[in-house]
Amino acid sequence: MSAPWLIVIYVAGLLGTLSGWGIYAELRRRRFGPAHPEDRVFRCTKCGFVYTDDADVDRSRCSQCGKMNVPMEF
């Protein structure tokens, strides 16, 4: 084998290894990373405060004035 082919094989091997490691790291990050919470957005009808709460609640109490509110529809 000539020197240029050895260099091409060496560089291609390094780039392939680096690409494989990057794909593996991205898949691992997606699998074990924190999930995006499914929160609902609420706006208080009394004071206008905008806040979020869990997706499993139908009504939420405003932390500023205490009024119960329904979620906003977008």
TORLODO-488863 format. One record per residue (C-alpha): residue number from 1; residue in one letter; x, z, y. Coordinates in steps of 0.2 Angstrom, whole numbers, plus 5000, padded with zeros to 4 digits. Layout:
// residues N
+--------+-------+------+------+------+
: drenba : marke :   px :   pz :   py :
+--------+-------+------+------+------+
:    NUM :     a :    X :    Z :    Y :
...
+--------+-------+------+------+------+
END
This chain:
// residues 74
+--------+-------+------+------+------+
: drenba : marke :   px :   pz :   py :
+--------+-------+------+------+------+
:      1 :     m : 5000 : 5000 : 5000 :
:      2 :     s : 5006 : 4996 : 5017 :
:      3 :     a : 5007 : 5009 : 5031 :
:      4 :     p : 4992 : 5002 : 5042 :
:      5 :     w : 4980 : 5004 : 5027 :
:      6 :     l : 4986 : 5021 : 5024 :
:      7 :     i : 4982 : 5026 : 5042 :
:      8 :     v : 4965 : 5017 : 5041 :
:      9 :     i : 4961 : 5027 : 5025 :
:     10 :     y : 4967 : 5043 : 5032 :
:     11 :     v : 4957 : 5041 : 5048 :
:     12 :     a : 4941 : 5035 : 5039 :
:     13 :     g : 4943 : 5050 : 5027 :
:     14 :     l : 4944 : 5062 : 5042 :
:     15 :     l : 4930 : 5055 : 5051 :
:     16 :     g : 4919 : 5055 : 5035 :
:     17 :     t : 4923 : 5073 : 5032 :
:     18 :     l : 4920 : 5078 : 5050 :
:     19 :     s : 4903 : 5068 : 5050 :
:     20 :     g : 4898 : 5076 : 5033 :
:     21 :     w : 4902 : 5094 : 5040 :
:     22 :     g : 4892 : 5090 : 5056 :
:     23 :     i : 4877 : 5085 : 5046 :
:     24 :     y : 4878 : 5100 : 5034 :
:     25 :     a : 4880 : 5112 : 5049 :
:     26 :     e : 4864 : 5104 : 5058 :
:     27 :     l : 4854 : 5105 : 5042 :
:     28 :     r : 4859 : 5123 : 5040 :
:     29 :     r : 4855 : 5128 : 5058 :
:     30 :     r : 4838 : 5121 : 5056 :
:     31 :     r : 4835 : 5130 : 5039 :
:     32 :     f : 4841 : 5147 : 5045 :
:     33 :     g : 4839 : 5146 : 5064 :
:     34 :     p : 4825 : 5156 : 5072 :
:     35 :     a : 4808 : 5147 : 5071 :
:     36 :     h : 4799 : 5143 : 5088 :
:     37 :     p : 4785 : 5155 : 5089 :
:     38 :     e : 4767 : 5148 : 5091 :
:     39 :     d : 4762 : 5158 : 5106 :
:     40 :     r : 4746 : 5155 : 5116 :
:     41 :     v : 4746 : 5155 : 5135 :
:     42 :     f : 4734 : 5165 : 5144 :
:     43 :     r : 4730 : 5166 : 5163 :
:     44 :     c : 4721 : 5181 : 5170 :
:     45 :     t : 4705 : 5177 : 5179 :
:     46 :     k : 4706 : 5193 : 5190 :
:     47 :     c : 4724 : 5193 : 5196 :
:     48 :     g : 4730 : 5175 : 5191 :
:     49 :     f : 4745 : 5182 : 5180 :
:     50 :     v : 4751 : 5169 : 5167 :
:     51 :     y : 4757 : 5177 : 5151 :
:     52 :     t : 4759 : 5173 : 5132 :
:     53 :     d : 4753 : 5182 : 5117 :
:     54 :     d : 4753 : 5179 : 5098 :
:     55 :     a : 4744 : 5164 : 5091 :
:     56 :     d : 4732 : 5175 : 5080 :
:     57 :     v : 4723 : 5183 : 5094 :
:     58 :     d : 4707 : 5176 : 5102 :
:     59 :     r : 4708 : 5187 : 5118 :
:     60 :     s : 4722 : 5196 : 5126 :
:     61 :     r : 4723 : 5210 : 5138 :
:     62 :     c : 4733 : 5206 : 5155 :
:     63 :     s : 4748 : 5217 : 5157 :
:     64 :     q : 4746 : 5217 : 5176 :
:     65 :     c : 4727 : 5222 : 5178 :
:     66 :     g : 4721 : 5225 : 5160 :
:     67 :     k : 4707 : 5212 : 5160 :
:     68 :     m : 4703 : 5203 : 5144 :
:     69 :     n : 4706 : 5185 : 5144 :
:     70 :     v : 4704 : 5169 : 5133 :
:     71 :     p : 4718 : 5157 : 5131 :
:     72 :     m : 4721 : 5142 : 5142 :
:     73 :     e : 4717 : 5125 : 5136 :
:     74 :     f : 4729 : 5111 : 5140 :
+--------+-------+------+------+------+
END
